[in-house]
Amino acid sequence: MKKETSKAKKTEKVQEKPQTPKQPVAKQPEPRAERQSAKTLMRFLRISPRKVRLVIDAVRFKSVQEAAVILANMNKKAARMAAKALKSAVANAKVLGMDENRLYVSDVRANGGPVFKRFMSRSMGRADRLLKRTTHLSLAVSEGQKIYKDKFQSVAAAEAAEDKSAPKAKKSRAKKAAAGKK
């Protein structure tokens, strides 16, 4: 009998709830459209994450063109790996229909991967442990508001223009020297 009374009480409580009139729900502002980004992930790179972080800190939040130049001029193994990841992310962005001149490096991370444990024999029968670390490198490029013109090509064009004007200057100097000797 106790069970029946408790069930009856529960149903009564449910029925006793007054029905409130539906209040108009205020429209919440639409969430901002997240910036589209193209990502690439290179896993199990045989290099320590600490060494990779030295390189990727130099290109974070830079335009894609500027980052490519920085990585090309770094003399590090991690720079070659990061350049490969950057090139892949730019290709993914092109597939998504993004404008290549507006791309910048929005996110770049070097996370630790699995660690290979080896040992190196030492004197008197001892052994030291070697940890061969691996890295998971993730890189994302996003489309920014600003159009990044390829300023490095314009610098190269300016240098080429200087080179063209340089031989003329040499000729005039040579003429002046010849005129001075006479």
SULMOHU-V593965 format. One record per pair of residues at least 24 apart in sequence whose ideal C-beta (glycine too) atoms are under 10 Angstrom apart, sorted by the first residue. I is the first residue (numbers start at 1). J is the second residue. Records with the same first field share a line. If there is no record, write none. Layout:
# SULMOHU-V593965
I: J + J
This chain:
# SULMOHU-V593965
34: 142
35: 106 + 140 + 142 + 143 + 144 + 145
36: 93 + 96 + 97 + 98 + 142 + 143
37: 89 + 92 + 93 + 96 + 98 + 103 + 106 + 107 + 140 + 141 + 142 + 143
38: 88 + 89 + 90 + 91 + 92 + 93 + 94 + 95 + 96 + 98 + 103 + 106 + 139 + 140 + 141 + 142 + 143
39: 85 + 88 + 89 + 92 + 93 + 106 + 107 + 138 + 139 + 140 + 141 + 142
40: 84 + 85 + 86 + 87 + 88 + 89 + 90 + 91 + 92 + 93 + 137 + 138 + 139 + 140 + 141
41: 85 + 88 + 89 + 109 + 111 + 136 + 137 + 138 + 139 + 140
42: 81 + 82 + 84 + 85 + 88 + 110 + 135 + 136 + 137 + 138 + 139
43: 111 + 113 + 114 + 134 + 135 + 136 + 137 + 138
44: 113 + 114 + 134 + 135 + 136 + 137
45: 77 + 78 + 81 + 82 + 84 + 85 + 110 + 113 + 133 + 134 + 135 + 136 + 137
46: 77 + 81 + 113 + 116 + 132 + 133 + 134 + 135
47: 76 + 77 + 78 + 81 + 110 + 113 + 132 + 133 + 134 + 135 + 137
48: 78 + 110 + 112 + 115 + 131 + 132 + 133 + 134 + 135
49: 78 + 109 + 110 + 111 + 112 + 113 + 133 + 134 + 135 + 136 + 137
50: 78 + 110 + 112 + 133 + 135
51: 76 + 77 + 78 + 110 + 133 + 135
52: 76 + 77 + 78 + 79 + 81 + 82 + 108 + 109 + 110 + 111 + 133 + 135 + 136 + 137
53: 78 + 108 + 109 + 110 + 111 + 135 + 137
54: 78 + 79 + 110
55: 79 + 80 + 81 + 82 + 83 + 108 + 110 + 137
56: 81 + 82 + 85 + 86 + 105 + 108 + 109 + 110 + 137 + 138 + 139
57: 108 + 110
58: 82 + 108
59: 83 + 86 + 104 + 105 + 108 + 139
60: 104 + 105 + 106 + 107 + 108 + 109 + 139
61: 104 + 105 + 106 + 107 + 108 + 144
62: 104 + 105 + 108 + 148
63: 101 + 102 + 103 + 104 + 105 + 141 + 144 + 146 + 147 + 148 + 149 + 150 + 151 + 152
64: 89 + 90 + 93 + 100 + 101 + 102 + 103 + 104 + 105 + 141 + 144 + 148 + 150
65: 90 + 100 + 101 + 103 + 104 + 148 + 149 + 150 + 151 + 152 + 153
66: 104 + 105 + 148 + 150 + 151 + 152
67: 103 + 104 + 105 + 108 + 139 + 141
68: 105 + 150 + 152
69: 150 + 151 + 152 + 155
78: 110 + 135 + 137
81: 110 + 135 + 137
82: 108 + 110 + 137 + 139
84: 137 + 139
85: 137 + 138 + 139 + 140
86: 139 + 141
87: 139
88: 139 + 141
89: 138 + 139 + 140 + 141 + 142
90: 139 + 141
92: 139 + 140 + 141
93: 140 + 141 + 142 + 143
96: 143
97: 143
98: 141 + 142 + 143
99: 143 + 144 + 147 + 148
100: 141 + 143 + 148 + 150
101: 143 + 144 + 146 + 147 + 148 + 149 + 150
102: 141 + 142 + 143 + 144 + 145 + 146 + 147 + 148
103: 141 + 142 + 143 + 144 + 148
104: 141 + 142 + 143 + 144 + 146 + 148
105: 139 + 140 + 141 + 142
106: 139 + 140 + 141 + 142 + 143 + 144
107: 138 + 139 + 140 + 141 + 142
108: 137 + 138 + 139 + 140 + 141
109: 135 + 136 + 137 + 138 + 139 + 140
110: 135 + 136 + 137 + 138 + 139
111: 135 + 136 + 137 + 138
112: 136
113: 137
